[in-house]
């Protein structure tokens, strides 16, 4: 398969999958190295494809028409990170990303694409096993999350629970 056909097939594969696909899985499927997949993804993005690189793999998000995309400001220490994410997921939100404002680089955004408790636990475990620090460490715990919610009422429930746990930024 030539490069152009592989990239077209890769894009089709990502469009048809609702779950993230890792570079290793895609590399095996297309019989190329993971680095070739990384390069293909970069080219597809440069050509305008909306491909997210998440901790679980590559994904083209499908946003339901009835969903509201909202930003919520939070503040907590690293120990409360899992509690914050669990509150949002248990109330039915999808967590698209985390955003911090760096004093030199400006806005830094990381795609999370967390949709269930397994995703949250996997993310938290990966932070722990790699000894990586949360982005919010840069800003003293202050950060934004972009969420997908179904209604304003659902968003208010999330805010209320985060407030009760002292996880909302003031």
C-alpha positions, 0 to 999 in steps of 0.5 A: 500500500502506498503512503497516500492510500495508507493515510486515507485508510488510516483516516477512515479507520479513525473515523469509523472507531469510537474508541481511541486506537494506539499507534502500536495497534495502527502500526500492526494493522498497516504493517509499518512502524509506530513512527510511520503512524506518528508521521502520518497522523502529523501529516493528516492533522496538517491537512486539516483532520481533527485527530486527537492524541489522547493517553489511550491513543488516537481518536477523531471525536464525534460530538453528539448534537445534543451535547454542550461543550463547556469549560469549568475552572478547577483548583486542587492539589495533585492528590485530588486529581482523581477525585475531581475526574471521578466526580465529572464522570460519575455525573455523566460528563465526558472530559475532553481536555485540561488547559493551563495558562503558562506564564511564558508559553501561554495556553497549554492544552492536553487532550484527555478524552476521558469517558468512563471510570476505567479511562480515569483510573488508567490516566491516573495510573499512567501518571503514577507509573511514569511519575509525570506531574499533572499540568496543573502543577505549573499553575498552583493547581488552577486549570480548566477542563473542557467537558461535554454535558447533555444539559445545563442541569447536569453541568450545575450538578457537576459544579455543585459536587465539585464545590462541595469537595472544594475543587472549584476555582474561586 
